[in-house]
Amino acid sequence: MKRAAVMLIILATASLAVAQTQQQAPNKSSQSGAPGAAQAGTPAPGGKLPPQAKTQPEFDAYQAAIKNANDPAAMDKAADDFAAKFPDSELRVLLYRVAMHAQQGANNAEKMSEDAQKILKIDPDDPEALIGAAEVIAERTRDTDLDKDQRLAEAQKDAQRALQTIDTDAAIPAGTPQEKIDAYKGFLRSSAYSILGTIAFNQKNYVEAETQFRKSIDAFPSQPDPVVVLRLAIALDNQGKYPDALKEANRAVDLTQENTTAGTLARRERDRLVQLTGGAPPKPSTGAMQNPNPPSH
């Protein structure tokens, strides 16, 4: 999946929540002079209430912090400063979520994980944070890690929990068009299934990896992730399902640029499978890539 395009979905959804918050910002002209939100927001059916400010200073500080969204380091600091000043604010989650995605875009896995954990301390069921935390572990755990099994079990637990909380804990304002809700939730499900597939792949459970990768693609079919498609091809290759593997490898080639890491691996896998399907296939262990790790996003 083209990460930049998908990020627009996430940030658009987040901005909807922010817009809802802005509409609920405390009214400076309140006759009583007491701080408070004008009208409590309402969640989309099946979701939970979007975050909102309780006081005008809190809302103003949030607006100032969010201006750092394009600078990952500055966004992290702004979120931390806001959380220190307003330790009970609901808007902390929004700021840390923006910081998490900024670090993800900068390919800073350590900081991304830190931001995800900060969200989870506030809201243990936040699906984006669960997926962010699980993704870092799944992509960064290696066979040589002494705590490999423990780390992968943690990532699996978080991804599975995210699948359970997408419908109940994604804060989506009422009035959000259904197609945007469906796209947002589809992306989150696709990401969670991709993580579960990656974990199974790393454990060399290629049958389970195939199942989870197919679920990932089916959950968000409009923008299949080329890395997921490539890993599906290799999982099929390792099962000896060469024609099916070639079909997916060709799709991975179509979804990638030749001069990228994923594109190079996709073309290598396609060429291998073209040779295999043209003659007697060798055993999968003789040549299939066992653990390709192109950047997943």
Secondary structure, DSSP 8 states (H G I E B T S, - for coil): --HHHHHHHHHHHHHHHHHHHHHTS--TT-TT-----SS---B-TTS------SSHHHHHHHHHHHTTTT-HHHHHHHHHHHHHHSTT-THHHHHHHHHHHHHHHTT-HHHHHHHHHHHHHH-TT-HHHHHHHHHHHHHH--TT-TTHHHHHHHHHHHHHHHHHHHHHH---BTT--HHHHHHHHHHHHHHHHHHHHHHHHHTT-HHHHHHHHHHHHHHSTTS--HHHHHHHHHHHHHTT-HHHHHHHHHHHHHHS-TTSHHHHHHHHHHHHHHHHHTS----GGGTS-S-------
